[in-house]
Amino acid sequence: MVDAAGFESVAQCPRELHQMMAAADGLGSIALDTTQLNMSVTDPTAWATAMNNLGMVPVGLPGQQLVSDSICVPGFDPGLNMMTGITPINPMIPGLGLVPPPPPTEVAVVKEIIHCKSCTLFPQNPNLPPPSTRERPPGCKTVFVGGLPENATEEIIQEVFEQCGDITAIRKSKKNFCHIRFAEEFMVDKAIYLSGYRMRLGSSTDKKDSGRLHVDFAQARDDFYEWECKQRMRAREERHRRKLEEDRLRPPSPPAIMHYSEHEAALLADKLKDDSKFSEAITVLLSWIERGEVNRRSANQFYSMVQSANSHVRRLMNEKATHEQEMEEAKENFKNALTGILTQFEQIVAVFNASTRQKAWDHFSKAQRKNIDIWRKHSEELRNAQSEQLMGIRREEEMEMSDDENCDSPTKKMRVDESEADIEDCAGDPADRGLHSAALAAQAYALKEENDSLRWQLDAYRNEVELLKQEKEQLFRTEENLTKDQQLQFLQQTMQGMQQQLLAIQEELNNKKSELEQAKEEQSHTQALLKVLQEQLKGTKDLVETNGHSHEDANEINVLTVALVNQDRENNTEKRSQGLKSEKEALLIGIISTFLHVHPFGANIEYLWSYMQQLDSKISANEIEMLLMRLPRMFKQEFTGVGATLEKRWKLCAFEGIKTT
């Protein structure tokens, strides 16, 4: 069958197509029989023309292989056209419907031209990156196909994508895309392989007849619903499998216990006397007693069965005694064997010690001496280990002997057991009623002795409990005393801290009082001096008026008074600046000096106090002012401004005094 482009296509039956697709999925390569490729091409130049139109190098030329070796037809030579005139054969010719599956990651992907009846698919440039896809949704059977030619019909789309598998539905949009749903999930991977191919309808070069395919996973509700159904089915199968496995591994349930009857009771009595069936029979007896099968009619039968169970106790004790004897014999044999091994170790160590003496040691070589020394140390270690094990066994025997001495004698216990057995036998036989009283007396005597021993043990336990209580109370008291001591220490530390704070506050208070007294004395002294000066001024004025002295004499008198006042002030300042009282004042003076040195135009007392309060929140402005007044050679007070803007500022004058001197 020849299409419009001049190509022939061979249609194959669906069974052969399915076989070839399965072979492509399983092997990752295409291997065809040469007998199936019975075809010819009428126009050998059409293929090269189509490739040139797409801007790709024509394939099928002499010396150029059409497809990779992994998907070539076995024994096919691409250069046959040069020798025989046969046109090159492409395995992906129309009608075969073979889309090569994605090769492994380590093998480079080689895509070939795919021919269909109505269209041709050209691969993309291998140098370009592979087309991207979204994350695959669970149970995805639907793909999105974009970039379709505008003239592409639903039949053409089905013709292209049915090569990937059975299509259940195609939903084509009015635009250039559609959604295709396949029957199985693995068919989606084959459809994704076609992403990036350029699709051309026939041999037309119109833009509406060509387009680049973009195939990607699509999320469909039907796919997700089927996937969920499969998951639930698998979960049910898994639960069923686990249940079967648990049932298989579950231990078998115990056999059902038969109901009580006289016949079953007789059979059970025989089983109780048999050692091999005793465990099964005692379980049945216990169930009957718990069910309430014992009554006046069956009491004798149950008593005989209980008596048989009691007689089995003696058999068990005898069996235990034999096992204990066997264990003691095995211990004795082990101890004897260990003693023999230890003796041989001692002999071997003696041989090594004799070999290390000088008479024999000098004749050995250096390597031999080294080996002998290593063997000697190893033997000594093993000997010490064996001797410690033997000593441990002997200590255990001594402890067991001491425990046996503390316990009651076994003969007494055997005698009590025999007396109990005799009592039960006499009670069953009415002919021996006379011996029954003697057995009861012996049993009473044994019970009395056992009661006395239990009373002594109880008294010992009580004494131990009292001792433990006393120790616990002592520990509790010691813990309380420790907590009280810690609390007392903490309170003492807090009291000491408070006392120190109180002493510091008292010292500050005394300093403030002394400063206040000094200020009062200075004030009184200045007032007295002012009074004296006022009187002197009055007297001088009177003299001037009466005697008529000149104005120059009056000025001299004023100068003398001012000098006296200044001298008095200097004396007061010297008294004030007798010395610093504490290290804190020295620190304050240093900080204030630095602050005023930075402010050459001076600073008022409020500004200075706000700065000092950041360093010491307890300081006051009055305290700072008193400290500045005590040091007139370092700090001086000036008035700046006029009227309402009048402001009193303090300046640092210490450097001025140094310059003048």
C-alpha positions in Angstrom: 0.0 0.0 0.0 1.6 3.3 -1.2 0.9 6.6 0.6 1.0 10.2 -0.8 4.7 10.6 -0.1 5.5 7.6 -2.2 6.2 5.2 0.7 5.0 1.7 0.9 3.7 0.3 4.2 3.2 -3.3 5.1 0.2 -4.1 7.4 0.7 -7.0 9.8 -1.8 -9.0 11.7 -2.5 -7.9 15.4 -1.0 -11.2 16.7 2.4 -10.6 15.2 2.3 -7.0 16.2 1.6 -8.0 19.8 4.5 -10.5 19.8 6.9 -7.9 18.4 5.9 -5.3 21.0 6.4 -7.9 23.8 9.8 -8.6 22.5 10.6 -4.9 22.4 9.5 -4.5 26.0 11.4 -7.5 27.4 14.7 -7.1 25.6 15.0 -3.4 25.0 15.9 -3.9 21.4 14.1 -4.9 18.1 15.1 -8.0 16.3 13.0 -8.8 13.2 13.1 -11.7 10.8 14.3 -10.6 7.3 11.5 -12.7 5.8 8.9 -10.2 7.2 10.5 -7.2 5.5 9.2 -8.0 2.0 8.8 -4.4 0.7 10.1 -1.8 -1.8 10.2 1.9 -2.0 9.1 3.5 -5.3 10.7 6.9 -4.7 14.2 6.6 -3.1 14.7 10.3 -2.9 11.6 11.1 -1.0 13.1 10.3 2.4 16.1 12.5 1.8 13.9 15.3 0.6 11.8 15.1 3.8 14.8 15.2 6.0 16.2 18.2 4.1 12.9 20.0 4.6 13.3 19.5 8.4 16.9 20.7 8.4 18.4 17.3 9.3 21.1 15.3 7.6 19.6 12.7 5.3 20.0 9.1 6.5 20.4 6.0 4.4 23.4 7.4 2.4 26.4 5.2 1.6 28.6 4.5 4.6 26.0 5.8 7.2 24.2 3.4 9.5 20.4 4.0 9.6 19.8 3.0 13.2 21.9 1.9 16.1 23.3 -1.7 16.3 21.1 -2.5 19.2 17.9 -2.2 17.1 19.1 -3.0 13.7 17.9 -6.0 11.7 20.4 -8.8 12.1 22.7 -9.1 9.1 21.4 -5.9 7.5 24.0 -3.9 5.5 23.1 -0.2 4.9 25.3 0.0 1.9 23.3 -2.5 -0.2 21.8 0.3 -2.3 25.2 1.1 -3.8 25.8 -2.5 -4.9 22.3 -3.8 -5.9 20.3 -0.7 -6.3 18.0 -1.6 -3.4 16.8 1.4 -1.4 17.7 1.5 2.3 15.2 -0.4 4.6 14.1 1.3 7.8 12.9 -1.1 10.6 10.4 1.6 11.7 8.6 1.6 8.3 4.8 2.2 8.2 2.7 -0.9 9.0 5.1 -2.5 11.4 3.9 -0.3 14.3 7.1 -0.7 16.3 8.0 2.0 18.8 11.3 1.2 20.4 11.1 1.2 24.2 13.3 3.5 26.3 16.7 2.0 26.6 18.6 1.8 29.9 20.1 5.0 31.3 23.7 4.0 30.6 22.9 3.6 26.8 22.5 6.7 24.7 18.9 7.2 23.4 18.8 6.9 19.6 15.4 7.8 18.2 14.4 7.0 14.6 11.8 8.2 12.1 8.4 6.5 12.6 6.1 6.1 9.5 2.4 5.7 9.8 -0.3 5.5 7.2 -1.4 9.1 7.5 1.6 10.8 9.0 5.3 10.7 9.7 7.0 11.2 13.1 10.5 12.8 13.0 12.7 12.7 16.1 14.1 15.8 17.7 17.7 16.9 17.5 19.7 14.6 19.8 21.8 17.5 21.1 18.7 19.1 22.6 17.7 18.2 26.2 15.1 15.5 26.6 11.5 16.8 27.1 10.5 17.3 30.7 7.6 15.5 32.4 5.7 16.0 35.6 5.6 13.6 38.5 3.8 10.5 37.7 0.4 10.2 39.5 -0.3 6.8 41.1 -2.0 4.4 38.8 -1.6 6.7 35.8 -3.1 5.3 32.5 -3.9 8.6 30.9 -1.4 10.8 29.0 -1.7 14.4 27.8 -0.6 15.0 24.2 0.0 18.6 23.2 1.4 20.2 20.1 -0.8 18.3 17.7 -1.2 19.7 14.2 -4.4 21.7 13.7 -5.6 19.3 11.0 -5.0 16.2 13.0 -8.1 14.0 13.5 -9.0 11.5 16.2 -8.4 8.7 13.7 -4.8 9.9 13.0 -4.1 10.2 16.8 -5.4 6.7 17.4 -3.3 5.4 14.5 -0.2 6.9 16.0 -0.7 6.0 19.7 -2.4 2.6 19.2 1.1 1.3 18.6 1.8 1.8 22.3 -1.1 -0.4 23.4 -4.9 -0.7 23.6 -6.6 2.7 23.8 -9.8 2.8 25.8 -10.7 6.5 25.3 -9.5 9.6 23.4 -10.7 13.0 24.5 -9.7 15.6 21.8 -10.0 19.3 22.5 -10.8 22.0 19.9 -7.3 23.3 20.5 -4.1 21.4 19.7 -4.1 18.8 22.5 -5.9 15.7 23.6 -6.0 13.1 26.4 -5.5 9.4 25.7 -6.4 6.7 28.2 -4.7 3.3 27.8 -5.7 -0.1 29.1 -2.6 -0.7 31.2 -0.1 1.4 33.0 3.0 0.2 31.1 1.6 1.5 27.9 1.9 5.1 29.2 5.7 4.7 29.2 5.7 3.8 25.5 3.6 6.9 24.8 6.0 9.1 26.8 8.7 7.9 24.5 7.0 9.8 21.6 7.4 13.2 23.4 9.6 15.5 21.3 8.8 14.0 17.9 7.6 16.3 15.1 4.4 15.1 13.5 3.7 15.8 9.8 0.5 14.8 8.1 1.3 13.2 4.7 3.9 15.1 2.7 2.4 18.6 3.2 4.6 21.4 4.3 1.7 23.5 5.7 2.0 24.7 9.3 -1.5 23.3 10.1 -0.3 19.9 9.1 2.8 19.7 11.4 3.4 20.1 15.1 5.9 19.1 17.8 4.3 16.5 20.2 4.6 16.9 23.9 3.5 13.8 25.8 3.2 14.0 29.6 1.5 12.2 32.5 -2.1 13.2 33.1 -4.0 13.0 36.4 -7.4 11.3 35.9 -10.0 10.4 38.5 -10.8 7.1 36.8 -7.1 6.1 37.0 -6.8 7.1 40.7 -10.1 5.2 41.5 -8.9 2.1 39.8 -5.5 2.4 41.6 -7.3 2.8 44.9 -9.4 -0.3 44.2 -6.3 -2.3 43.4 -4.6 -1.1 46.6 -7.6 -2.1 48.6 -7.7 -5.4 46.9 -4.0 -6.0 47.7 -4.5 -4.9 51.3 -7.4 -7.4 51.6 -5.2 -10.1 50.1 -2.3 -9.2 52.4 -4.7 -9.3 55.5 -6.0 -12.7 54.3 -2.5 -13.9 53.8 -1.4 -12.7 57.3 -4.5 -14.3 58.8 -3.7 -17.6 57.2 -0.1 -17.3 58.4 -1.2 -16.6 61.9 -3.6 -19.5 61.8 -0.8 -21.7 60.6 1.6 -20.6 63.3 -0.9 -20.5 66.1 -0.4 -23.3 68.6 -3.1 -25.9 68.6 -5.9 -25.4 71.0 -6.1 -27.9 74.0 -8.4 -30.8 73.5 -12.0 -30.5 74.8 -12.6 -31.8 78.3 -15.2 -34.5 78.4 -18.2 -34.3 80.8 -18.2 -36.2 84.0 -19.6 -39.7 84.2 -18.8 -42.8 86.3 -17.2 -44.5 83.3 -15.0 -41.4 82.5 -14.1 -41.2 86.2 -12.9 -44.8 86.3 -10.8 -44.2 83.2 -9.4 -41.0 84.7 -8.4 -42.8 87.9 -6.4 -45.3 85.8 -4.7 -42.4 83.9 -3.8 -40.7 87.2 -1.8 -43.8 88.2 0.1 -43.7 84.8 3.1 -41.4 84.8 2.9 -40.7 81.1 -0.8 -39.6 81.2 -0.8 -37.9 84.6 -0.5 -34.3 83.3 -3.5 -34.7 81.0 -5.6 -36.5 83.6 -4.9 -33.9 86.3 -6.1 -31.1 84.0 -9.4 -33.0 83.5 -9.7 -33.5 87.3 -9.2 -29.8 88.0 -11.8 -28.9 85.4 -14.4 -31.2 86.9 -13.8 -29.9 90.4 -14.0 -26.3 89.2 -17.3 -27.1 87.3 -18.8 -28.3 90.5 -19.2 -32.0 89.6 -18.4 -33.0 93.3 -21.5 -34.0 95.2 -22.5 -36.6 97.8 -22.9 -39.3 95.2 -19.5 -38.7 93.5 -17.5 -37.6 96.6 -15.9 -41.1 97.1 -14.7 -41.3 93.5 -13.3 -37.8 93.6 -11.6 -38.6 96.9 -9.9 -41.6 95.5 -8.7 -39.6 92.5 -7.4 -36.8 94.8 -5.6 -39.6 96.8 -4.0 -40.9 93.6 -2.8 -37.3 92.8 -1.3 -37.2 96.3 0.5 -40.5 95.8 2.0 -39.0 92.6 3.7 -36.5 94.9 5.9 -39.2 96.3 6.8 -40.4 92.9 7.7 -36.8 91.9 9.9 -36.4 95.0 11.7 -39.7 94.3 12.2 -38.5 90.7 13.6 -35.2 91.9 15.9 -37.0 94.3 17.3 -39.2 91.5 17.8 -36.1 89.4 19.5 -34.3 92.2 21.7 -37.3 92.8 22.6 -37.4 89.1 23.4 -33.7 89.2 25.6 -34.1 92.2 27.4 -37.0 90.5 27.8 -34.8 87.4 29.2 -32.0 89.5 31.6 -34.4 91.2 32.8 -35.7 87.9 33.2 -32.2 86.5 35.1 -31.2 89.6 37.4 -34.2 89.3 38.0 -33.6 85.6 38.7 -30.0 86.3 41.1 -30.9 89.1 43.0 -33.3 86.6 43.1 -30.5 84.0 44.4 -28.1 86.6 47.1 -30.6 87.6 48.2 -31.0 84.0 48.3 -27.2 83.6 50.6 -27.0 86.7 52.9 -29.6 85.1 53.0 -27.7 81.8 53.8 -24.4 83.6 56.5 -26.1 85.6 58.0 -27.3 82.3 58.0 -23.8 80.9 59.5 -22.4 84.1 62.3 -25.0 84.0 62.9 -24.1 80.4 63.4 -20.4 81.3 66.2 -21.2 83.7 69.7 -20.2 82.7 71.0 -23.8 82.1 68.5 -24.5 79.4 67.6 -20.9 78.4 71.1 -20.1 77.0 70.9 -22.9 74.4 67.7 -21.7 72.8 67.7 -19.2 69.9 66.1 -15.8 70.2 62.9 -16.8 68.2 62.6 -20.0 70.3 62.9 -17.9 73.5 60.2 -15.6 72.4 57.8 -18.5 71.5 58.5 -20.2 74.9 57.8 -17.0 76.7 54.5 -16.5 74.9 53.4 -20.1 75.5 54.3 -19.8 79.2 52.2 -16.6 79.7 49.3 -18.2 77.9 49.5 -21.4 80.0 49.7 -19.4 83.2 46.5 -17.4 82.2 44.6 -20.6 81.5 45.8 -22.2 84.7 44.7 -19.1 86.7 41.3 -19.2 85.0 40.8 -22.9 85.7 41.9 -22.5 89.4 39.4 -19.6 89.8 36.6 -21.8 88.4 37.5 -24.6 90.7 37.5 -22.3 93.7 34.1 -21.0 92.7 32.7 -24.5 92.7 34.1 -25.2 96.1 32.7 -21.9 97.5 29.2 -22.8 96.1 29.4 -26.2 97.8 30.3 -24.6 101.1 27.4 -22.2 100.8 25.0 -25.0 100.1 26.3 -26.9 103.1 25.7 -23.9 105.4 22.1 -23.5 103.9 21.4 -27.2 104.7 22.6 -26.7 108.3 20.2 -23.8 108.8 17.2 -25.6 107.4 15.4 -28.4 109.2 16.8 -31.9 108.9 15.4 -33.8 105.9 14.7 -36.9 108.0 12.1 -34.9 110.0 10.4 -33.9 106.7 10.4 -37.5 105.5 9.0 -38.6 108.7 6.2 -36.1 108.5 5.5 -37.1 104.9 5.4 -40.8 105.9 3.1 -40.0 108.7 0.7 -38.1 106.4 0.7 -41.1 103.9 0.0 -43.5 106.8 -2.9 -41.4 107.9 -4.4 -41.4 104.4 -3.9 -45.2 104.1 -5.5 -45.8 107.5 -8.4 -43.6 106.7 -9.1 -45.6 103.5 -8.9 -49.0 105.4 -11.5 -49.4 108.1 -9.6 -52.4 109.7 -6.7 -50.1 110.9 -8.8 -47.6 112.9 -6.5 -48.1 115.9 -3.5 -46.9 114.1 -5.3 -43.8 112.9 -5.2 -42.1 116.4 -1.4 -42.7 116.7 -0.8 -41.3 113.3 -3.0 -38.2 114.2 -0.9 -37.7 117.4 2.4 -37.9 115.3 0.9 -35.4 112.8 -0.1 -33.0 115.6 3.4 -33.1 117.1 4.9 -32.4 113.7 2.5 -29.5 113.1 3.3 -28.1 116.6 7.1 -28.1 115.8 6.4 -26.5 112.4 4.2 -23.9 114.1 7.0 -23.1 116.6 9.6 -22.7 113.8 7.2 -20.4 111.8 6.6 -18.3 115.0 10.4 -17.9 115.4 10.8 -16.9 111.8 7.9 -14.4 112.2 9.6 -12.8 115.2 12.8 -12.5 113.3 11.0 -10.8 110.4 9.4 -8.4 112.7 12.7 -7.5 114.3 14.1 -6.9 110.8 11.2 -4.7 109.9 11.6 -2.6 113.0 15.3 -2.2 112.3 14.5 -1.1 108.8 11.9 1.4 110.1 14.4 2.9 112.6 17.1 3.2 109.8 14.5 4.9 107.6 13.5 7.3 110.3 17.2 8.2 111.0 17.8 8.8 107.3 14.7 11.0 107.1 15.8 12.9 110.2 19.3 13.4 108.7 17.7 14.7 105.5 15.5 17.1 107.5 18.5 18.3 109.5 20.5 18.9 106.3 17.6 20.9 104.8 17.3 22.9 108.0 21.1 23.5 108.1 21.0 24.7 104.5 18.1 27.1 105.3 19.9 28.4 108.3 23.1 29.1 106.3 21.0 30.9 103.7 19.3 33.0 106.3 22.7 33.8 108.0 24.1 34.9 104.6 21.1 37.2 104.0 21.4 38.6 107.5 25.1 39.4 107.0 24.3 41.1 103.7 21.6 43.2 105.3 23.9 44.1 108.2 26.5 45.3 105.7 24.0 47.3 103.9 22.8 48.8 107.2 26.4 49.7 108.2 26.9 51.4 104.8 23.7 53.4 105.2 24.7 54.5 108.7 28.1 55.6 107.5 26.5 57.7 104.7 24.1 59.2 107.3 26.9 60.2 109.6 28.8 61.8 106.7 25.7 63.7 105.7 25.2 64.9 109.3 28.8 66.0 109.6 28.5 67.9 106.3 25.3 69.5 107.5 27.0 70.7 110.8 29.9 72.1 108.8 27.6 73.9 106.5 25.8 75.4 109.6 29.0 76.5 111.2 30.2 78.1 108.0 26.8 79.9 107.7 27.0 81.2 111.2 30.6 82.3 110.8 29.8 84.1 107.6 26.9 85.9 109.2 29.0 87.0 112.1 31.7 88.2 109.7 29.1 90.1 107.8 27.8 91.8 110.9 31.4 92.8 111.9 32.0 94.2 108.4 28.8 96.1 108.4 29.7 97.7 111.8 33.1 98.6 110.5 31.6 100.1 107.4 29.3 102.2 109.4 32.1 103.3 111.7 34.3 104.3 108.7 31.5 106.2 107.1 30.9 108.1 110.3 34.6 108.9 110.5 34.6 110.1 106.9 31.7 112.3 107.5 33.1 113.8 110.7 36.7 114.1 109.8 36.1 114.8 106.2 38.7 112.4 104.8 39.2 112.2 101.2 37.6 109.8 98.7 40.9 107.9 98.4 40.9 107.0 102.1 37.5 105.6 101.7 38.5 103.5 98.8 41.5 102.1 100.8 39.1 101.1 103.6 36.8 99.3 101.1 39.8 97.5 99.6 40.9 96.4 103.1 37.4 95.1 103.9 37.2 93.2 100.6 40.6 91.7 101.3 39.5 90.6 104.7 36.3 89.0 103.2 38.3 87.2 100.5 40.8 86.0 103.1 38.0 84.8 105.2 36.5 83.0 102.2 39.9 81.4 101.4 40.2 80.2 105.0 36.7 78.7 104.8 37.5 77.0 101.5 40.7 75.7 103.0 38.7 74.3 105.8 36.3 72.8 103.4 39.0 71.3 101.3 40.9 69.7 104.1 40.8 66.4 102.3 38.6 63.8 100.7 36.7 61.5 103.1 36.3 58.4 101.0 37.3 56.7 97.7 33.9 57.3 96.4 34.3 61.1 96.5 37.6 60.8 94.7 36.0 58.7 92.0 33.2 61.3 91.7 35.7 64.2 91.4 37.5 62.3 88.6 34.3 61.7 86.7 33.0 65.3 87.2 36.4 66.7 86.1 36.4 64.7 82.9 32.8 65.7 82.2 33.5 69.4 82.7 36.7 69.3 80.7 34.7 68.0 77.8 32.2 70.9 78.3 34.5 74.0 78.3 31.5 76.4 78.6 30.4 74.8 81.8 27.3 72.8 82.8 24.5 73.4 85.3 24.0 71.2 88.3 20.9 69.5 86.9 22.7 68.4 83.7 25.7 67.1 85.7 23.4 65.3 88.1 21.5 63.6 85.3 24.8 62.3 83.8 26.1 61.1 87.2 22.7 59.4 88.0 23.4 57.0 85.1 26.5 55.8 86.9 25.1 55.9 90.4 21.4 56.0 90.9 21.6 56.9 94.6 23.6 60.1 94.2 21.7 63.5 94.7 22.2 66.9 93.1 22.8 68.5 96.6 25.7 66.1 97.3 27.3 66.9 93.9 27.0 70.7 94.6 28.5 70.4 98.1 31.4 68.4 96.7 32.1 71.1 94.0 31.9 73.9 96.7 34.5 72.1 98.8 37.0 72.3 95.9 37.1 76.0 94.8 40.6 75.7 93.2 39.3 73.0 90.8 35.7 74.1 90.2 34.2 77.6 90.0 30.7 78.8 89.6 29.6 81.4 87.0 26.4 83.2 86.1 25.4 83.4 82.4 22.4 85.0 80.8 20.2 88.0 81.7 16.9 88.1 83.5 14.8 85.0 83.0 17.6 83.3 81.2 20.0 83.7 84.1 21.7 80.3 84.6 24.3 79.2 87.1 27.0 76.9 85.6 30.1 75.1 87.0 33.4 75.1 85.2 36.7 73.3 85.6 39.4 75.8 86.7 42.1 73.4 87.8 44.2 74.0 84.7 43.9 77.8 85.1 45.4 77.6 88.6 48.3 75.6 87.3 49.0 78.1 84.5 49.0 81.0 86.9 51.4 79.4 89.2 
